[in-house]
Amino acid sequence: MADANWKVGDASWKRKDSDETYREVTPAAIILGVIWGAFMAASFTYAGMIMGFTSGGSAIAAIVGWGVLRGILKKGTVVENNIVQTIASAVNISVSGVIFTIPALYIMGLHEEINTTYFFLATAAGAILGITFIIPLRKQMIEIDRLRFPTGTAVATVLKTPGSGIEKARLLFLGMAVSAAVYLVQQFPVLGLPEIIPEYIDLGAILHLPEWVSLAMALSLMVFGMGLITGRNGLIVLAGGILSYYIITPIVKTLGWLPSDVTGGAISGFVYANMTRPLGIGMLLGGSIAGLILSMPVIIVALKSIANASKLGTGRNEELPIKYLYAGIALAFLLLLITTYQLGGLGIGRSLLTALVGVAWIFVASLLVAMSTGMTDWSPVSGLSLVSS
């Protein structure tokens, strides 16, 4: 191991054979984390708005961290790269909820009502509550429920293998170059050049299927790459799409459950908007409620644990003092209250109720996202946004 000569001291981490301070929170780690996090945020936001889901990118940030720290700067430690991936993934993940809500205002023609300041406050409230609620549940989810957290495990593996991380970084940047080149070729018609690689291929038309059978495929390496990141858990999403468009839609048409004025290519869109989408939201909501009920014993144990930790004072314990939980809830509640009162134009009473409901819902959502991520590595943020609306 490259870091075998490092040990923990009382005040800092130092080498056994020198006075050099162990690299941890360094300017290089902070700058790289912020820059790469912003890059991932822009990239994953664009991809998320096209595909309807996104990814945290922690493992990607860890790979890039080794590529830059060890591959270019020729220095870097496990903890320093952990700072890089933590900052980068924190910058990136904050956009996940926003990209599934703000675009809806543009679609509804309400974009002129967007107030950047208050949206920032609402997003900050959600981030604060997410961190506040999840930290007390860490011990129970990891040590009691033994959730796998596949991405977290992958990140730990990357951090422990700097050499392998550098090789993965080369593959990552190679994939970026190939995908960018293919996309630029696909945009040739926009530049007045002949089409070489189309963006979409309509298999339904090629196979002479009925017009209402939507079988257009995107020839996009971006979408393919997101599938590679998601892994086999993405098959569940694929199964839902197949069930919606190629099983439920034909059944609905065959049974004559469509209005007489809905014909041709409008059939699949009508079934999705009025049948399968509400059904999917209902399934999400039902699963959310069931998950919350099953998690109540864990929640109660966690709250008792942090309450007992607070009684221990400054002694050694692994739990977050409960005062931080109260402070986080109070701060987020205040931010939501300000947002609803100023942006929503509601009275003080309705604003208080809305902020209270918002805190409760974020608690439920943060718990469900954490548990879903821990079990399957799939974050249901977009689905929870639909439930919220």
C-alpha positions in Angstrom: 0.0 0.0 0.0 1.2 3.4 -0.9 0.0 4.9 2.4 1.5 2.2 4.7 3.9 4.7 6.4 1.1 7.0 7.6 -0.2 6.9 11.2 -2.6 8.8 13.3 -1.1 11.3 15.8 -2.8 13.2 18.6 -3.2 16.5 16.6 -2.6 15.6 13.0 -1.6 12.7 10.7 2.1 12.6 10.0 4.6 10.3 8.4 6.7 8.1 10.7 9.9 9.2 9.1 9.3 12.9 8.6 7.5 15.9 9.9 5.4 16.3 6.8 1.7 16.7 7.6 -0.7 14.1 6.2 -2.5 15.5 3.3 -6.2 15.8 4.0 -8.1 19.1 3.6 -5.8 20.7 1.1 -6.3 23.6 -1.4 -5.9 21.1 -4.2 -8.7 18.8 -2.8 -11.1 21.7 -2.2 -10.5 23.3 -5.6 -10.7 20.0 -7.5 -13.8 18.9 -5.6 -15.6 22.2 -6.4 -14.6 22.3 -10.1 -15.4 18.7 -10.8 -18.6 18.9 -8.7 -19.7 21.8 -10.8 -18.8 19.9 -14.0 -20.8 16.9 -12.9 -23.7 19.1 -11.8 -24.0 20.6 -15.3 -23.5 17.3 -17.0 -25.8 15.2 -14.8 -28.5 17.9 -14.8 -28.6 17.9 -18.6 -28.7 14.1 -18.7 -31.3 14.0 -15.9 -33.7 16.4 -17.7 -33.5 14.2 -20.8 -33.7 10.7 -19.1 -35.7 11.5 -16.0 -33.2 10.3 -13.5 -29.7 11.1 -12.4 -26.7 9.8 -10.4 -24.7 11.0 -7.4 -21.4 10.5 -9.1 -19.4 9.7 -5.9 -17.4 6.9 -7.5 -16.7 9.0 -10.6 -15.4 11.8 -8.5 -13.1 9.4 -6.6 -11.7 8.1 -9.9 -11.1 11.6 -11.2 -9.5 12.5 -7.9 -6.9 9.8 -8.2 -6.4 10.7 -11.8 -5.5 14.3 -10.9 -3.9 13.9 -7.5 -1.7 10.9 -8.3 -1.7 10.9 -12.1 -1.0 14.6 -12.7 0.1 16.2 -9.4 2.0 13.0 -8.3 0.8 13.3 -4.7 -2.3 12.7 -2.8 -3.7 10.5 0.0 -6.7 8.4 0.6 -8.2 10.9 2.9 -7.4 13.8 0.6 -9.2 12.1 -2.3 -12.1 11.3 0.0 -12.4 15.1 0.5 -12.4 15.5 -3.3 -15.2 13.0 -3.9 -17.2 14.3 -0.9 -17.2 17.9 -2.1 -17.8 17.0 -5.7 -20.7 14.6 -5.0 -22.2 17.2 -2.5 -22.1 19.9 -5.2 -23.6 17.5 -7.8 -26.3 15.8 -5.7 -27.9 19.1 -4.6 -29.3 19.6 -8.1 -31.1 16.3 -8.2 -34.3 17.5 -6.6 -34.2 20.9 -8.3 -34.0 19.6 -11.9 -37.2 17.6 -11.4 -39.2 20.6 -10.1 -38.1 23.9 -11.6 -38.4 22.7 -15.2 -42.0 22.0 -14.5 -42.6 25.7 -14.0 -41.2 26.4 -17.4 -43.4 23.7 -19.0 -46.4 25.3 -17.3 -45.4 28.8 -18.4 -44.8 30.0 -14.9 -41.0 30.7 -15.4 -41.6 34.4 -14.8 -42.6 33.6 -11.2 -39.2 32.0 -10.4 -37.4 33.8 -7.7 -33.8 32.6 -7.6 -33.2 33.8 -4.0 -36.2 31.9 -2.5 -35.5 28.8 -4.6 -32.0 28.9 -3.2 -33.4 29.1 0.4 -35.8 26.2 -0.2 -33.0 24.1 -1.7 -30.8 25.0 1.2 -33.5 23.9 3.7 -33.9 20.6 1.9 -30.1 20.0 2.0 -29.9 20.9 5.7 -32.7 18.7 6.7 -31.4 15.8 4.6 -28.0 15.9 6.4 -29.7 16.5 9.8 -32.0 13.5 9.5 -29.7 11.1 7.9 -26.7 11.4 10.2 -28.5 10.0 13.2 -29.6 7.0 11.1 -26.1 6.1 9.9 -25.3 3.6 12.6 -28.7 1.8 12.3 -28.6 1.6 8.5 -25.0 0.4 8.2 -24.5 -1.6 11.4 -28.0 -2.8 12.3 -29.9 -3.1 9.0 -26.6 -3.9 7.2 -27.6 -2.1 4.0 -25.1 -2.7 1.2 -24.8 0.9 -0.2 -23.2 -0.3 -3.4 -21.9 3.1 -4.5 -20.3 3.7 -1.1 -18.7 0.3 -1.3 -17.4 1.1 -4.7 -16.0 4.5 -3.6 -14.2 2.8 -0.7 -12.6 0.3 -3.1 -11.5 3.1 -5.4 -10.0 5.1 -2.5 -8.0 2.1 -1.3 -6.5 1.4 -4.7 -4.8 4.6 -6.1 -3.1 2.7 -8.9 -6.4 1.2 -10.1 -8.1 4.6 -9.7 -5.6 6.1 -12.1 -6.3 3.4 -14.7 -10.0 3.9 -14.3 -9.5 7.7 -14.7 -7.9 7.0 -18.1 -10.9 5.0 -19.1 -13.3 7.7 -17.9 -11.6 10.4 -19.9 -11.5 8.1 -22.9 -15.2 7.5 -22.6 -15.8 11.3 -22.3 -13.8 11.9 -25.5 -15.6 9.2 -27.5 -19.1 10.2 -26.3 -18.4 13.9 -27.1 -17.1 13.0 -30.6 -20.1 10.9 -31.4 -22.5 13.7 -30.2 -20.7 16.3 -32.3 -21.0 14.0 -35.4 -24.7 13.7 -34.7 -25.1 17.5 -34.7 -23.7 17.7 -38.3 -27.1 18.6 -39.8 -27.3 21.6 -37.5 -24.0 22.8 -39.0 -25.3 22.2 -42.5 -23.3 19.0 -42.9 -24.6 15.6 -44.1 -26.1 13.3 -41.5 -23.8 10.4 -40.6 -25.1 9.2 -37.2 -28.8 10.0 -36.4 -29.8 11.0 -32.9 -32.8 8.7 -33.0 -33.9 5.6 -34.9 -37.6 4.8 -35.2 -37.7 1.0 -35.0 -41.5 1.1 -35.0 -41.5 2.6 -38.5 -38.8 0.3 -39.8 -40.8 -2.7 -38.6 -44.0 -1.2 -39.9 -45.7 -1.3 -36.5 -48.8 0.7 -35.7 -48.3 4.4 -35.3 -49.3 4.3 -31.6 -46.5 1.8 -30.8 -43.7 4.1 -29.6 -40.4 2.4 -30.4 -38.0 5.2 -31.1 -34.5 4.6 -29.7 -32.0 7.3 -28.9 -28.5 6.5 -30.3 -26.9 8.4 -27.5 -23.7 7.3 -25.7 -24.8 9.6 -22.9 -27.9 7.4 -22.2 -25.9 4.3 -22.7 -23.3 5.5 -20.2 -25.9 6.3 -17.6 -27.1 2.7 -18.0 -23.6 1.5 -17.4 -23.4 3.6 -14.2 -26.9 2.4 -13.0 -26.0 -1.3 -13.6 -28.6 -4.0 -13.2 -30.8 -1.8 -11.0 -31.7 0.1 -14.2 -33.4 -3.0 -15.4 -36.3 -2.3 -13.0 -36.8 1.1 -14.7 -36.6 -0.6 -18.1 -39.2 -3.1 -17.0 -41.5 -0.3 -16.0 -41.2 1.4 -19.3 -41.9 -1.9 -21.2 -44.9 -2.6 -19.0 -46.3 0.9 -19.6 -45.8 1.2 -23.4 -45.8 -2.3 -24.7 -48.2 -4.2 -22.3 -50.6 -1.8 -20.7 -51.1 0.5 -23.7 -52.0 -2.4 -26.1 -54.4 -3.8 -23.5 -56.1 -0.5 -23.0 -56.5 0.0 -26.8 -57.8 -3.6 -27.3 -60.4 -3.2 -24.5 -61.6 0.0 -26.0 -60.9 2.2 -22.9 -59.8 5.2 -25.0 -61.9 8.2 -25.9 -63.0 8.2 -29.5 -61.0 11.3 -30.4 -57.7 9.7 -29.3 -56.2 7.9 -32.2 -52.9 7.2 -33.9 -49.7 8.4 -32.3 -51.6 10.2 -29.5 -52.7 6.9 -27.9 -49.4 6.1 -26.1 -49.1 9.7 -24.8 -52.7 9.6 -23.6 -52.3 6.3 -21.8 -49.1 7.5 -20.2 -50.5 10.8 -19.0 -53.8 9.5 -17.7 -53.2 5.9 -16.7 -49.7 4.6 -16.3 -48.1 7.7 -14.8 -50.8 8.1 -12.0 -50.5 4.4 -11.4 -46.7 4.7 -11.1 -47.0 7.6 -8.7 -49.5 5.6 -6.6 -47.0 2.7 -6.4 -44.3 5.1 -5.3 -46.5 6.6 -2.6 -47.6 3.2 -1.4 -44.0 1.9 -1.3 -43.0 5.0 0.5 -45.6 4.7 3.2 -44.8 1.0 3.7 -41.1 1.7 3.9 -41.7 4.4 6.5 -43.8 2.1 8.6 -41.2 -0.7 8.5 -38.5 1.9 9.4 -40.2 3.2 12.5 -38.4 0.9 14.9 -35.0 2.1 13.4 -36.1 5.7 13.7 -37.1 5.3 17.3 -33.8 3.6 18.2 -31.8 6.3 16.4 -33.6 9.1 18.2 -33.0 7.4 21.6 -29.4 6.8 20.7 -28.7 10.5 19.9 -30.6 11.6 23.0 -28.5 9.2 25.2 -25.3 10.5 23.4 -26.2 14.0 24.4 -26.4 13.0 28.1 -22.8 11.6 27.9 -21.5 15.2 27.4 -18.1 15.3 25.7 -17.2 11.7 26.4 -16.4 9.4 23.5 -19.5 8.5 21.5 -20.3 8.0 17.9 -23.7 9.7 17.8 -24.5 13.3 16.8 -25.6 15.4 19.8 -29.4 16.0 19.7 -28.9 19.7 19.8 -27.6 19.6 16.3 -30.7 17.8 15.2 -32.9 20.5 16.8 -30.8 23.3 15.3 -30.9 21.8 11.8 -34.7 21.4 11.9 -35.2 24.9 13.3 -33.0 26.5 10.6 -34.6 24.6 7.8 -38.1 25.3 9.1 -37.2 29.0 9.2 -36.0 28.9 5.6 -39.1 27.2 4.4 -41.3 29.6 6.3 -39.6 32.6 4.7 -39.9 31.0 1.3 -43.6 30.1 1.5 -44.5 33.4 3.1 -42.7 35.6 0.6 -42.9 33.4 -2.6 -46.2 31.7 -2.1 -48.1 34.8 -1.0 -49.7 32.8 1.8 -50.7 34.2 5.2 -48.6 33.5 8.2 -50.9 30.7 9.4 -50.8 28.8 6.1 -47.1 29.5 5.7 -46.4 27.9 9.1 -48.5 24.9 8.2 -46.8 24.6 4.8 -43.3 24.8 6.3 -44.3 22.2 8.9 -45.6 19.8 6.3 -42.4 20.5 4.2 -40.2 19.5 7.1 -42.2 16.3 7.7 -42.1 15.4 4.0 -38.4 16.0 3.7 -37.8 13.8 6.7 -39.8 11.0 5.0 -38.1 11.6 1.6 -34.6 11.7 3.0 -35.2 8.4 4.9 -36.6 6.7 1.8 -33.8 8.0 -0.5 -31.2 6.7 2.0 -32.8 3.3 2.4 -33.4 2.9 -1.3 -29.8 3.9 -2.1 -28.5 1.6 0.6 -30.5 -1.4 -0.7 -30.4 -1.0 -4.5 -28.1 2.0 -5.3 -31.1 3.6 -7.0 -32.3 7.0 -5.8 -36.0 7.7 -6.2 -35.6 11.5 -6.1 -37.5 12.1 -9.4 -40.4 9.8 -8.2 -40.6 11.6 -4.9 -40.8 14.9 -6.8 -43.8 13.5 -8.7 -45.4 12.4 -5.4 -44.8 15.9 -3.9 -46.6 17.5 -6.8 
